[in-house]
Amino acid sequence: MFHNKSFKTTSFSRLSIFLFIAVFFAITLRTTLSNAAVPEKKVAHHTEKIREGKSFSKIYTLSTKKAGILEVRIHATGIGSSLKITLCGSSSKYNLKNKNIPVKELKADNKGKIYGQIKIDHIVMADSYKVIIQNKGAVKKDGTLKTDITFTPAKIEEKTYQDLNNNDTPSDAKDFNITNHKVHRRILSGFDEQCDYADYDKFYIDKDTYLSLRLKTLSNKRKEKYHVRLVRYWDNAVFTEIDNPKHKQITKLLHLTPGYYFLQISSSDGPLFKDNQIIYSLYMAKTVNISSLAMSKQNLRLYNLQGNNQKALVSKCNGKSVSKYDVAFRSSNPSVASVSQSGKVTAKASGKATITCYAIDKPSVKATCKVTVKKPSLKVSVASRKIFIGNSTRCSLKRSPKKLKVTWKSSHPSVATVNAKGNVTGRSVGKTKIYAISREGIKSNACIITVHRKPKPKKPDDTTTEPGNKDDRTDKIAPVLSLSSAHLSPKGTITVTANVSGGTFSARGAISIKTKFGKSCVIRATAARGSGTILYQVNGKSASKSIVIY
């Protein structure tokens, strides 16, 4: 107990202590959850100095809380004599008195070095294990012994020797929760220290229901035979039987009536099942009798581009939302489009693939979606254009996918610039390439822009019949109208040119003047069919052209 006189804490100190404790517990909790989710290897390193002429014996201990594989690696230098390595546990059937414990002798090479390992050839249960290292013969000279002990957890539910034997008989069978949709990983073992030949589960059905039973062999090195039986408790009726399950998952959809049932998984050879382990996965849960499946899309287009490369497919079973435990997805071409077990499709490369959703317990019931994966692209519609200095033109762009955001670029901004909308403006004489590039680095083809100077207007003719009389020369010029054709299409336009600047244009009939300036004007038809006349006057002299509208 602390007294106020001997222990004073400011508010700031209390806050610091509180924050430290909070952070500590947060880190501890995160580490605990992380370790619980992913079992990690346990490694112990030991280094010993060995003296010349002396005997050597060392015992290292490693305790585990999980089942797994134990391995010891030895690296010794300068010893010159052999080493005897022994592995044993505290179990009565796996200690030094048992002839089945692993023992190995490692011999030195011609340089006095020893390299080697000893590894338990099967999964062992949680225990406190000893590694005993002894030299055989005298140590020839001083040396170093390095020992690495590695324990790799196994992904099975049984952890201890007691776990293995808790459900070996129907009377010891535990209630199986058939509503938790959990995949169980278990082991049958014929090794002497384990002797686990059978697993039993019992469960109760409260009303008529469908049961999903799935079994898969994960490991069976010696290919021992084993079998599965689902038995009704009150009359020992066998509902289903699976002999010698293979590595491919076996599924059974069973219609059960109310009552107790037993599931037996056992070695066919019983006690003769020796020095081998079978690891299997088991799933049992209530389900529905699936009669139809449908997916939210029958056709899907994706692009091999971040943000446009994924789409979730939603499935319906018997017209209702489907459980992720009842259906599975597969892709006909995973290198083009892969699919997760939740139905998320991810584009991988250009091409086509078919995504199939099928009922796990009734694979004949399925639905498909055709997926096309395209390469993203940008394409400028026009390959080249010509503009004058100061004039503008617009480059149109085809985007695939349409949501691509782009930036426009000019290879020579001094010749022509381009804004965010693709509008190009001529700045000086020359050529430049205009192209678009997306944020993801996708580049379009180029539109070549050629910039010219604006043509200068032609100077008017200055011919006179009497050069000496400059004031009267315009009076002596007869105006002349010229045009390429006297025919005008309905609602069309045509340009009429006079021989000198100045004067006045006018029109009559089925035509009108659209624009006029200097020595030319643009006329346009005002009727579908008809005729009209163009008049031009200079200093009282006039000229005319008749135009026919077809």
Secondary structure, 3 states (H helix, E strand, C coil): CCCCCCCCCCHHHHHHHHHHHHHHHHHHHHHHHHHHHCCCCEEEEEEEEECCCCCCEEEEEEECCCCEEEEEEEEEECCCCEEEEEEECCCCCCCCCCCCCCEEEECCCCCCCEEEEEECCCCECCCEEEEEEEEECCCCCCEEEEEEEEEEECCCCCCCHHHHCCCCCHHHCEECCCCCCCCEEEEEECCCCCCECEEEEEEEECCCEEEEEEEEEEEECCCCCEEEEEEECCCCCEEEEEECCCCCCEEEEEEECCEEEEEEEEECCHHHCCCCEEEEEEEEEEECCCCCEEECCCEEEEECCCCCCEEECCEEECCEECCCCCEEEEECCCCCEEECCCCEEEECCCEEEEEEEEECCEEEEEEEEEEEEECCEEEECCCEEEEECCCEEECCEEEECCCCCEEEEECCCCCEEECCCCEEEECCCEEEEEEEEECCCCECCCEEEEEECCCCCCCCCCCCCCCCCHHHCHHHCCCCEECCCCEECCCCEEEEEECCCCCEEEEEECEEEEEEECCEEEEEECCCCEEEEEEEEECCEEEEEEEEEC
